[in-house]
Amino acid sequence: MTSTIRCDIVSAEQQIFSGEATLVVATGELGELGIAPKHAPLITRLKPGKVVVTTAAGEQLDFAISGGILEVQPQVVTVLADTAIRATDIDEAAVRKAKEEAERVLANRGEAMELAEAQQRLAEVTAQLQALERLRRNLKH
């Protein structure tokens, strides 16, 4: 029997995922983290990027997050994300439009507040586009 750990991914709006996992990979501020069953407890901040959950059945579920907190306890990994979306639910056209808008704001060097928002939005949509790319690669295999 494969050892598992419960994984919960929640955003401000809703619970995105809850289930058993053999591995959870997330993008922390200092790099990628791999969390397996019996991992030492920890809390760390997450930056915009990915969370990949490998289920007990071996399926890889890909999520894009805009940042948040990762908490590891003996029996559960919790991702508290600002926003989170399954790769399969990403609207590519809307994400590409948001990316172009953020890049336009950055190129025009708007006000400082507008620039910060554009940089954050660009990081979020880039994470979503990367999730789509990983999904496409996995579907080809």
Residue pairs with C-beta under 8 A, 6 or more apart in sequence:
2 22
2 56
3 22
3 36
3 37
3 38
4 20
4 21
4 22
4 37
4 56
5 20
5 21
5 22
5 24
5 35
5 36
5 37
5 38
5 39
5 75
5 76
5 77
6 18
6 19
6 20
6 21
6 75
6 76
6 77
7 17
7 18
7 19
7 20
7 21
7 24
7 53
7 76
7 77
7 78
7 79
8 15
8 17
8 18
8 76
8 77
8 78
8 79
9 15
9 16
9 17
9 18
9 51
9 53
9 63
9 65
9 78
9 79
9 81
9 84
10 16
10 78
10 79
10 80
10 81
10 84
11 65
11 68
11 81
11 82
11 83
11 84
12 82
12 83
13 83
16 63
16 81
16 84
16 85
16 86
17 53
17 61
17 63
17 86
19 53
19 55
20 55
20 56
21 53
21 54
21 55
21 56
21 77
22 36
22 37
22 54
22 55
22 56
22 58
23 34
23 35
23 36
23 52
23 53
23 54
24 34
24 35
24 51
24 52
24 53
24 54
24 77
24 79
25 32
25 33
25 34
25 35
25 50
25 51
25 52
25 54
26 32
26 33
26 35
26 46
26 49
26 50
26 51
26 52
26 65
26 70
26 79
27 33
27 46
27 47
27 48
27 49
27 50
27 51
27 65
27 127
28 44
28 45
28 46
28 47
28 70
29 44
29 45
29 46
29 47
30 44
33 44
33 70
35 70
35 72
35 77
38 74
39 72
39 77
40 72
41 72
41 73
41 74
42 70
42 71
42 72
43 69
43 70
43 71
43 72
44 69
44 70
45 67
45 68
45 69
45 70
46 65
46 67
46 68
46 69
46 70
46 79
46 81
47 67
47 123
48 64
48 65
48 66
48 67
48 120
48 123
48 124
48 126
48 127
49 64
49 65
49 127
49 130
50 62
50 63
50 64
50 65
50 127
50 130
50 131
50 134
51 62
51 63
51 65
51 79
51 81
51 84
52 60
52 61
52 62
52 63
52 134
53 60
53 61
53 63
54 60
54 61
55 61
60 138
61 86
62 86
62 87
62 131
62 134
62 135
62 138
63 84
63 85
63 86
63 87
63 131
64 84
64 85
64 87
64 90
64 124
64 127
64 128
64 130
64 131
65 79
65 81
65 82
65 83
65 84
65 127
66 81
66 82
66 83
66 84
66 120
66 123
66 124
66 127
67 81
67 82
68 79
68 80
68 81
68 82
68 84
69 79
69 80
70 77
70 78
70 79
70 80
71 77
71 78
71 80
72 78
83 124
85 128
85 131
87 128
87 131
87 132
87 134
87 135
88 135
90 128
90 131
90 132
92 129
92 132
95 125
95 128
95 129
95 132
96 125
96 129
98 121
98 125
99 122
99 125
99 126
99 129
101 118
101 121
102 118
102 119
102 121
102 122
102 125
103 118
103 122
105 114
105 115
105 117
105 118
106 115
106 118
106 119
106 122
109 115
110 118
